[in-house]
């Protein structure tokens, strides 16, 4: 089973990281799963260890290649789908996260968003993002970190703080810090992205106390997101595509026309139309 004939799909989910290997014809060859620890510091709070997420991704990749008896040289490229809204802030110089990732389920920023709503910001947020003002999205989670983790504010003042959803953090780690980027699907779930201009919105960044210097470049989902640093697997592996998991499932279910819908039953359940 050799030759550069395989594509690797990496799905970083809420409860596990999956590595799925396909051949060039699109036939599933093998799969490996690595569970992810859930952290609950207090009621309503949910966290993941970013380093565990990354090491789990590497472990899943190595495991599926071992099972399929292939080497990194046999991979044409890899793509990433990921749990959406979950946010990581880290130091661009050291690569160290300022704290655990705050997971999409986490409600710790509820008071923060309630205060913004009381100021009359809810309609402005909805009109720019298409999303109701909520602690569910990445913006409020990042704002909470800046208000409660002193090192985050210090790093921001020195333009060393980076913002990312899980895809962004993984791409940054896989490329050894060369690429700080996300795709439009993940950007649209941060509550910082203007869906009309297709850019990070300065008014939204200011509202949540964030800065454009920390934000990733936004690329097409099927863009090339650099390549995996050879220090990880011994070869350059192109990162050829990134999508948020629910958006990826929507596309996979061939929902390509207005009015079509799909339902997801995973760690959470949702309907997208």
C-alpha positions in Angstrom: 0.0 0.0 0.0 2.6 2.5 -1.0 3.0 5.6 -3.3 1.6 9.1 -2.8 -2.0 7.9 -3.1 -3.6 8.7 0.2 -5.5 11.7 1.6 -5.8 12.2 5.4 -8.9 13.8 6.9 -8.4 15.0 10.5 -11.6 15.8 12.5 -10.9 17.5 15.8 -14.1 17.1 17.7 -15.4 17.9 21.2 -14.9 14.4 22.7 -12.3 12.9 20.3 -9.9 13.5 17.4 -10.4 11.3 14.4 -8.0 10.5 11.6 -9.6 9.0 8.5 -7.5 7.8 5.6 -8.9 7.7 2.0 -7.3 6.6 -1.3 -7.4 8.8 -4.4 -10.7 7.3 -5.4 -12.3 8.4 -2.2 -12.6 5.0 -0.6 -12.2 4.8 3.1 -9.0 2.9 3.9 -8.7 3.1 7.7 -9.6 5.2 10.8 -8.1 6.0 14.2 -9.7 7.8 17.2 -8.0 9.4 20.2 -10.3 10.5 23.1 -10.1 14.1 24.5 -10.3 14.9 28.2 -13.1 17.2 29.3 -12.4 19.7 32.0 -15.2 21.2 34.1 -13.6 23.8 36.5 -17.1 24.7 37.8 -20.7 24.3 36.9 -21.4 25.6 33.3 -17.7 25.9 32.5 -16.0 23.6 29.9 -12.3 23.5 28.9 -9.9 21.5 26.8 -6.1 21.4 27.1 -4.8 22.8 23.8 -1.6 20.8 24.0 -3.6 17.6 24.5 -5.6 18.5 21.4 -2.4 18.8 19.4 -0.7 15.7 20.7 -4.0 13.8 20.1 -4.0 15.0 16.5 -0.4 13.7 16.1 -1.2 10.4 17.8 -4.3 9.8 15.6 -2.3 10.5 12.5 0.5 8.1 13.5 -2.0 5.5 14.5 -4.0 5.5 11.3 -0.8 5.3 9.2 0.5 2.4 11.3 -2.8 0.6 10.9 -2.8 1.1 7.1 0.9 0.3 6.9 1.8 3.5 5.1 4.4 6.2 5.8 4.1 10.0 5.7 5.6 9.9 2.2 2.4 8.1 1.0 0.2 11.1 1.9 -0.8 13.6 -0.9 -2.1 16.0 1.8 -4.3 16.4 4.8 -7.4 18.5 5.6 -8.9 19.6 8.9 -12.4 19.8 10.2 -12.9 21.0 13.8 -15.3 21.8 16.6 -16.4 25.4 16.1 -16.5 28.4 18.4 -14.0 26.9 20.9 -11.2 29.5 21.4 -7.5 29.5 22.2 -5.3 32.5 23.0 -1.5 32.0 22.9 1.8 33.7 22.9 3.2 34.1 19.3 6.8 34.0 20.6 6.7 30.9 22.8 3.6 29.2 21.4 2.2 28.7 25.0 -1.5 29.1 25.5 -2.5 31.6 28.2 -5.0 29.1 29.6 -7.0 26.1 28.5 -9.2 26.4 25.4 -12.7 27.6 26.3 -15.1 25.1 24.7 -18.2 26.1 22.7 -20.5 24.6 25.5 -19.0 26.9 28.1 -21.3 29.6 29.6 -18.8 31.5 31.7 -19.2 34.7 29.6 -22.9 34.9 30.2 -22.7 38.0 32.4 -20.4 39.7 29.9 -22.8 39.2 27.0 -25.8 40.3 29.2 -24.0 43.5 30.0 -23.3 44.2 26.3 -27.0 43.5 25.5 -28.0 45.9 28.2 -25.9 48.6 26.5 -27.9 48.1 23.3 -25.2 46.2 21.3 -27.3 43.1 20.4 -28.8 44.4 17.2 -25.5 45.7 15.9 -23.9 42.4 16.5 -26.7 40.5 14.8 -26.8 42.8 11.8 -23.0 42.3 11.2 -22.6 38.7 12.0 -26.0 37.1 11.5 -25.7 35.7 15.1 -27.5 36.6 18.3 -25.3 38.0 21.0 -24.3 35.0 23.1 -21.6 33.5 25.3 -21.7 30.5 22.9 -19.5 32.2 20.3 -15.7 32.8 20.4 -15.8 36.6 20.9 -17.2 36.6 24.4 -15.0 33.7 25.4 -11.9 35.6 24.3 -13.1 38.8 26.0 -13.5 36.9 29.2 -9.9 35.6 29.0 -8.6 39.2 28.5 -10.6 40.3 31.5 -9.6 37.5 33.9 -6.1 36.2 32.8 -3.5 39.0 33.4 -0.9 37.5 31.1 -3.3 37.7 28.1 -3.7 41.4 28.5 0.1 41.9 28.9 0.8 39.9 25.7 -1.9 41.9 23.8 -0.2 45.2 24.9 3.1 43.9 23.3 1.3 42.5 20.2 2.3 39.0 21.1 -1.2 37.6 21.7 -2.7 35.4 19.0 -6.4 34.4 18.7 -7.6 31.2 17.1 -10.4 28.8 16.9 -9.2 25.2 17.0 -8.4 25.0 13.3 -6.2 28.1 13.6 -4.3 26.7 16.6 -3.7 23.4 14.9 -2.6 24.9 11.6 -0.2 27.2 13.5 1.2 24.2 15.5 1.5 22.0 12.4 3.3 24.6 10.4 5.7 25.5 13.3 4.2 29.0 13.6 4.5 29.9 9.9 0.8 30.1 9.2 -1.8 31.9 11.3 -5.0 31.5 9.4 -8.6 30.3 9.5 -11.3 29.7 6.9 -14.6 31.6 6.3 -16.7 28.9 8.0 -14.8 29.1 11.3 -14.5 32.9 11.1 -18.3 33.3 10.7 -18.8 31.5 14.1 -16.5 33.8 16.1 -19.0 36.8 16.3 -16.1 39.0 15.2 -16.5 38.5 11.4 -18.7 40.8 9.2 -20.6 38.5 6.9 -21.3 41.4 4.5 -17.7 42.7 4.1 -16.2 39.2 4.7 -13.6 40.7 7.0 -12.8 41.0 10.7 -15.0 43.9 11.9 -13.2 46.7 13.8 -16.4 47.8 15.6 -16.9 44.2 16.9 -13.3 43.8 17.9 -13.5 47.0 19.9 -16.8 45.9 21.5 -15.2 42.8 22.8 -11.9 44.4 23.7 -9.9 42.6 21.1 -7.4 43.9 18.5 -6.8 43.2 14.8 -3.2 42.3 15.5 -4.2 39.1 17.2 -6.6 37.9 14.4 -5.7 35.2 11.8 -5.8 35.7 8.1 -9.1 34.4 6.6 -8.7 32.0 3.6 -11.1 30.0 1.4 -11.9 26.6 2.9 -10.2 24.9 0.0 -7.1 27.1 0.1 -3.6 25.8 0.9 -2.9 26.4 4.6 0.9 25.8 4.3 2.4 22.5 4.9 3.2 20.3 8.0 6.7 21.1 9.3 9.1 18.2 8.6 10.1 18.1 12.2 6.8 16.3 12.9 6.7 13.5 10.3 9.9 13.9 8.4 8.3 15.3 5.2 6.3 18.3 4.1 2.6 17.4 4.0 0.3 20.0 2.4 -2.6 21.2 4.5 -5.2 21.3 1.8 -8.4 22.6 3.3 -10.0 23.6 6.5 -13.7 23.7 7.5 -15.8 23.9 10.7 -17.3 20.5 11.4 -21.0 21.3 10.9 -20.2 23.2 7.7 -18.2 20.2 6.5 -21.0 17.9 7.2 -23.5 20.2 5.4 -21.3 20.0 2.3 -20.8 16.2 2.7 -24.5 15.7 2.8 -24.8 17.5 -0.6 -26.9 20.4 0.8 -26.0 22.6 -2.1 -29.4 24.3 -2.8 -31.4 26.8 -0.8 -33.9 25.2 1.5 -31.9 22.0 2.0 -31.1 21.0 5.6 -29.1 18.5 7.6 -29.2 17.4 11.2 -26.2 16.6 13.3 -26.3 14.2 16.3 -22.9 14.4 18.1 -21.7 15.8 21.4 -24.4 18.4 20.6 -27.4 18.2 18.2 -28.2 20.9 15.7 -30.0 21.5 12.4 -28.4 23.6 9.6 -30.3 24.9 6.6 
